[in-house]
Amino acid sequence: MAGDWIKFEKATLDKPEVYEMAGILGIDPDAVIGKLLRVWDWFDDQSLDGYAPVTLAAQLNRNTGYAGFTEAMKQVGWMIQEGSKISIPNFQRHNGETAKQRALSAKRMAKKRSKSDDGSVTSSVTSSQPEKRREEKINKESLPLPFLSDGFKTAWEDWLKYQKQKKKKMTELTIKSQFKKFKEWGEAKSILAIEDAIANGWQGVFEPKIDPTMKASVISKDNQGCMSRNFTSADVGI
């Protein structure tokens, strides 16, 4: 019906679960968000308590246009299977009329408070925001890199510049999640993953699909800024 909606938190865009699902499925994180909305929308329309027969998982996969999507949701904890049923965690908190009424009431109260606040309070709140942003920036910049070579540092700086150009927010939680993947992949694969993501215009990094019989590569810049690839498969540990 016209006017129907579901609650969606902006913070979900940068949650580690989104990037983890993107890695599992091999698709862009933004595509994961769109498909998640289709699943949540279905539960909002068809379920009163967030539960559905497990046999409907295949239909949900068809709705998203991607086989195995519900399995990926289970792996990150955003869908639970209990016997013959599947469910969405915290369904009542985000879906249903009660949740929508709470969200609308909170929005109305926030608007009412903003009108009643005097100038001094507004000034105080506003003045505290830059300090918070500086603190967040310091925390992110102080995160230890998984690798300390010049090659990885250069690749990581390129990735940060690329994200800034895309106007994508890099939260501390997102960076920690990426660093965890890099440590699992190893330095050479991590550099390749960053290179591939930038070259293909992706929003996230994915593990390179490298043929063990072929030469792998690590990015290195010569004095002319040219790119060279000279590592063998033994160098990247595959």
C-alpha positions as a Python dict, from the first residue, in 0.01 Angstrom:
ca = {
    (1, 'M'): (0, 0, 0),
    (2, 'A'): (106, 359, -54),
    (3, 'G'): (298, 496, 240),
    (4, 'D'): (424, 156, 363),
    (5, 'W'): (786, 157, 475),
    (6, 'I'): (1044, -33, 680),
    (7, 'K'): (1296, 104, 924),
    (8, 'F'): (1651, 123, 786),
    (9, 'E'): (1946, 257, 986),
    (10, 'K'): (2203, 461, 792),
    (11, 'A'): (2480, 289, 991),
    (12, 'T'): (2390, -39, 819),
    (13, 'L'): (2565, 85, 503),
    (14, 'D'): (2907, 45, 667),
    (15, 'K'): (2845, -252, 897),
    (16, 'P'): (3107, -532, 878),
    (17, 'E'): (2831, -785, 811),
    (18, 'V'): (2756, -613, 479),
    (19, 'Y'): (3119, -638, 367),
    (20, 'E'): (3141, -995, 495),
    (21, 'M'): (2835, -1093, 288),
    (22, 'A'): (2984, -915, -13),
    (23, 'G'): (3297, -1126, 25),
    (24, 'I'): (3100, -1448, 65),
    (25, 'L'): (2884, -1382, -241),
    (26, 'G'): (3144, -1203, -452),
    (27, 'I'): (2923, -900, -517),
    (28, 'D'): (2938, -528, -442),
    (29, 'P'): (2838, -420, -86),
    (30, 'D'): (2580, -180, -232),
    (31, 'A'): (2420, -477, -409),
    (32, 'V'): (2409, -660, -75),
    (33, 'I'): (2217, -367, 77),
    (34, 'G'): (1959, -373, -202),
    (35, 'K'): (1903, -747, -168),
    (36, 'L'): (1880, -725, 212),
    (37, 'L'): (1604, -467, 174),
    (38, 'R'): (1412, -712, -45),
    (39, 'V'): (1436, -983, 225),
    (40, 'W'): (1341, -747, 508),
    (41, 'D'): (1055, -607, 300),
    (42, 'W'): (921, -959, 241),
    (43, 'F'): (927, -1040, 613),
    (44, 'D'): (760, -707, 691),
    (45, 'D'): (474, -790, 453),
    (46, 'Q'): (438, -1163, 514),
    (47, 'S'): (537, -1228, 876),
    (48, 'L'): (386, -1102, 1199),
    (49, 'D'): (666, -1222, 1426),
    (50, 'G'): (973, -1242, 1203),
    (51, 'Y'): (941, -1618, 1144),
    (52, 'A'): (879, -1809, 820),
    (53, 'P'): (894, -2175, 708),
    (54, 'V'): (1247, -2276, 608),
    (55, 'T'): (1108, -2391, 272),
    (56, 'L'): (1059, -2025, 180),
    (57, 'A'): (1435, -1962, 181),
    (58, 'A'): (1446, -2066, -185),
    (59, 'Q'): (1178, -1808, -268),
    (60, 'L'): (1373, -1538, -86),
    (61, 'N'): (1681, -1629, -288),
    (62, 'R'): (1476, -1590, -605),
    (63, 'N'): (1344, -1254, -481),
    (64, 'T'): (1700, -1129, -437),
    (65, 'G'): (1809, -1277, -767),
    (66, 'Y'): (2102, -1452, -602),
    (67, 'A'): (2124, -1819, -501),
    (68, 'G'): (2266, -1865, -155),
    (69, 'F'): (2179, -1516, -34),
    (70, 'T'): (1987, -1642, 271),
    (71, 'E'): (2278, -1875, 354),
    (72, 'A'): (2510, -1575, 357),
    (73, 'M'): (2268, -1396, 591),
    (74, 'K'): (2285, -1694, 827),
    (75, 'Q'): (2665, -1690, 822),
    (76, 'V'): (2679, -1328, 943),
    (77, 'G'): (2397, -1374, 1196),
    (78, 'W'): (2128, -1176, 1012),
    (79, 'M'): (1906, -1481, 964),
    (80, 'I'): (1855, -1772, 1203),
    (81, 'Q'): (1736, -2123, 1123),
    (82, 'E'): (1564, -2312, 1404),
    (83, 'G'): (1436, -2650, 1295),
    (84, 'S'): (1178, -2599, 1024),
    (85, 'K'): (1172, -2219, 1055),
    (86, 'I'): (1389, -1924, 960),
    (87, 'S'): (1372, -1590, 1135),
    (88, 'I'): (1506, -1235, 1131),
    (89, 'P'): (1678, -1134, 1460),
    (90, 'N'): (1531, -832, 1641),
    (91, 'F'): (1232, -828, 1404),
    (92, 'Q'): (1002, -647, 1645),
    (93, 'R'): (1263, -377, 1705),
    (94, 'H'): (1282, -281, 1338),
    (95, 'N'): (964, -408, 1171),
    (96, 'G'): (592, -406, 1225),
    (97, 'E'): (355, -125, 1315),
    (98, 'T'): (481, -94, 1673),
    (99, 'A'): (839, -35, 1561),
    (100, 'K'): (724, 217, 1301),
    (101, 'Q'): (516, 404, 1558),
    (102, 'R'): (816, 422, 1792),
    (103, 'A'): (1037, 554, 1512),
    (104, 'L'): (785, 819, 1413),
    (105, 'S'): (729, 923, 1775),
    (106, 'A'): (1103, 957, 1831),
    (107, 'K'): (1134, 1169, 1518),
    (108, 'R'): (847, 1396, 1627),
    (109, 'M'): (995, 1437, 1977),
    (110, 'A'): (1339, 1518, 1835),
    (111, 'K'): (1186, 1782, 1610),
    (112, 'K'): (989, 1928, 1900),
    (113, 'R'): (1298, 1944, 2121),
    (114, 'S'): (1502, 2113, 1849),
    (115, 'K'): (1242, 2390, 1827),
    (116, 'S'): (1230, 2442, 2203),
    (117, 'D'): (1607, 2446, 2258),
    (118, 'D'): (1750, 2792, 2314),
    (119, 'G'): (2047, 2935, 2126),
    (120, 'S'): (2298, 2864, 2399),
    (121, 'V'): (2222, 2494, 2407),
    (122, 'T'): (2235, 2473, 2028),
    (123, 'S'): (2565, 2654, 2028),
    (124, 'S'): (2703, 2417, 2290),
    (125, 'V'): (2600, 2108, 2096),
    (126, 'T'): (2733, 2248, 1771),
    (127, 'S'): (3067, 2343, 1919),
    (128, 'S'): (3120, 1990, 2052),
    (129, 'Q'): (3078, 1823, 1714),
    (130, 'P'): (3415, 1918, 1556),
    (131, 'E'): (3593, 1777, 1860),
    (132, 'K'): (3408, 1448, 1815),
    (133, 'R'): (3504, 1434, 1448),
    (134, 'R'): (3870, 1503, 1533),
    (135, 'E'): (3865, 1226, 1794),
    (136, 'E'): (3715, 981, 1541),
    (137, 'K'): (3981, 1076, 1285),
    (138, 'I'): (4261, 1027, 1537),
    (139, 'N'): (4126, 685, 1635),
    (140, 'K'): (4112, 569, 1274),
    (141, 'E'): (4456, 702, 1186),
    (142, 'S'): (4610, 537, 1492),
    (143, 'L'): (4492, 189, 1391),
    (144, 'P'): (4803, -27, 1332),
    (145, 'L'): (4844, -139, 970),
    (146, 'P'): (4846, -516, 915),
    (147, 'F'): (5164, -481, 704),
    (148, 'L'): (5439, -219, 725),
    (149, 'S'): (5602, -248, 382),
    (150, 'D'): (5616, 55, 154),
    (151, 'G'): (5414, -139, -104),
    (152, 'F'): (5120, -196, 129),
    (153, 'K'): (5136, 156, 273),
    (154, 'T'): (5115, 300, -78),
    (155, 'A'): (4823, 72, -170),
    (156, 'W'): (4638, 160, 149),
    (157, 'E'): (4688, 535, 93),
    (158, 'D'): (4553, 492, -261),
    (159, 'W'): (4249, 308, -119),
    (160, 'L'): (4176, 585, 131),
    (161, 'K'): (4202, 849, -144),
    (162, 'Y'): (3974, 640, -365),
    (163, 'Q'): (3711, 609, -89),
    (164, 'K'): (3731, 985, -30),
    (165, 'Q'): (3671, 1050, -399),
    (166, 'K'): (3371, 815, -386),
    (167, 'K'): (3249, 1005, -79),
    (168, 'K'): (3222, 680, 115),
    (169, 'K'): (3257, 701, 492),
    (170, 'M'): (3537, 482, 629),
    (171, 'T'): (3448, 409, 991),
    (172, 'E'): (3686, 260, 1244),
    (173, 'L'): (3474, -57, 1245),
    (174, 'T'): (3495, -87, 866),
    (175, 'I'): (3873, -44, 865),
    (176, 'K'): (3919, -305, 1139),
    (177, 'S'): (3708, -548, 936),
    (178, 'Q'): (3921, -487, 625),
    (179, 'F'): (4246, -524, 820),
    (180, 'K'): (4120, -859, 954),
    (181, 'K'): (4066, -979, 596),
    (182, 'F'): (4409, -855, 490),
    (183, 'K'): (4579, -1053, 767),
    (184, 'E'): (4395, -1366, 654),
    (185, 'W'): (4485, -1314, 285),
    (186, 'G'): (4848, -1210, 332),
    (187, 'E'): (5025, -898, 211),
    (188, 'A'): (5053, -978, -160),
    (189, 'K'): (4688, -1074, -203),
    (190, 'S'): (4578, -773, 1),
    (191, 'I'): (4761, -532, -229),
    (192, 'L'): (4609, -707, -530),
    (193, 'A'): (4264, -685, -374),
    (194, 'I'): (4299, -308, -330),
    (195, 'E'): (4427, -268, -684),
    (196, 'D'): (4136, -471, -828),
    (197, 'A'): (3877, -280, -623),
    (198, 'I'): (4004, 58, -746),
    (199, 'A'): (4036, -60, -1106),
    (200, 'N'): (3681, -200, -1111),
    (201, 'G'): (3517, 83, -917),
    (202, 'W'): (3410, -143, -629),
    (203, 'Q'): (3308, -13, -287),
    (204, 'G'): (3469, -304, -101),
    (205, 'V'): (3774, -529, -129),
    (206, 'F'): (3745, -894, -228),
    (207, 'E'): (3995, -1178, -215),
    (208, 'P'): (4162, -1213, -556),
    (209, 'K'): (4087, -1535, -744),
    (210, 'I'): (4447, -1625, -826),
    (211, 'D'): (4540, -1938, -1022),
    (212, 'P'): (4816, -2111, -819),
    (213, 'T'): (4990, -2218, -1142),
    (214, 'M'): (5023, -1861, -1265),
    (215, 'K'): (5247, -1580, -1146),
    (216, 'A'): (5089, -1355, -886),
    (217, 'S'): (5187, -995, -844),
    (218, 'V'): (5250, -717, -601),
    (219, 'I'): (5228, -350, -699),
    (220, 'S'): (5554, -160, -694),
    (221, 'K'): (5624, 181, -843),
    (222, 'D'): (5945, 262, -1022),
    (223, 'N'): (6092, 609, -1052),
    (224, 'Q'): (5866, 690, -1347),
    (225, 'G'): (5553, 581, -1162),
    (226, 'C'): (5519, 271, -1381),
    (227, 'M'): (5369, -46, -1235),
    (228, 'S'): (5574, -370, -1224),
    (229, 'R'): (5471, -724, -1129),
    (230, 'N'): (5749, -967, -1040),
    (231, 'F'): (5635, -1196, -758),
    (232, 'T'): (5577, -1567, -815),
    (233, 'S'): (5306, -1779, -659),
    (234, 'A'): (5553, -1887, -390),
    (235, 'D'): (5595, -1525, -283),
    (236, 'V'): (5225, -1489, -196),
    (237, 'G'): (5198, -1815, -15),
    (238, 'I'): (4948, -1990, -243),
}
